[in-house]
């Protein structure tokens, strides 16, 4: 691995505990959560940051839907937030007849549905013990669930190659898995990049993967064939997640987390990059269709 070097991050929002789930919305606003504080925030195009959802534990993933609603993971599964009214509705609360402890990262699939992963945050956050295995799953636009794996230690970032041939999935403690896609269906995975503290990830138009490494506090980039190319360090103790920021010049959204020594080091940052990220998709869930 290249030795980490300091990077020129631009601070967009700061003073939080542990920032997760960065996502650019179609209207140009930027969304993120404070996983430790149980809040979801929106940074408007004028730079104003406001809380859009409070009292929602462990939101590790956010995806926008064509209805204008926003999917938020967290304790108990997935909800959809209506920003205009503040109302929420349950999207997913159980899989295979079992209640969901929490859903972490999610990513829209380009066909109206999304991929996501469950995680035993009760054991990790509240009981201090090894989590029960989680599920990596797909939900199509009609709400049909397909479970892809049932043995995930800690499900994190999800992304697609620019050609659409590959699906990448970060499993903290193992690394980044790569799944071949055939007609949009994920096949048998391989451990593509062994990396114990892999967290959020995103891909760029050159086929590269940017991986947030939360424990080491390093943002790493790997080429399309899995070779390390960049290692970037921020002043914060942890780099937690990464997302695409649309616009010119090409940039990424990077989130950080604090610790006992730096409790307010959670932030939303912008990082200029050479290759644009692979654009996000919106979900189009039929249960959220407006009349």
Buried (B, 14 or more C-beta within 10 A) or exposed (E): EEEBEEBEBEEBBBBBBBBBBBBBBEEEBBBBBBBBBBBBBBBEEEEEBEEBBEEBBBBBBBBBBBBBBBBBBBBBBBBBBBBEEEEBEEBBEEBEEEEBBBBBBBBBBBEBBBBBBBBBBBBBBEEEEEBEBBBBBBBBBEEEBEEBBEEBBBBBBBBBBBEEEBBBBBBBEBBBBBBEBEEEEBEEBEEBBEBEBBBBBBBBEBBBBBBBBBEBBBBBBBEBEEEBEBBBBBEBBBBBBBBBBBEEEBBBBBBBBBBEEBBEBBBBBBBEBEBBBBEBBBBBBEBBEEE
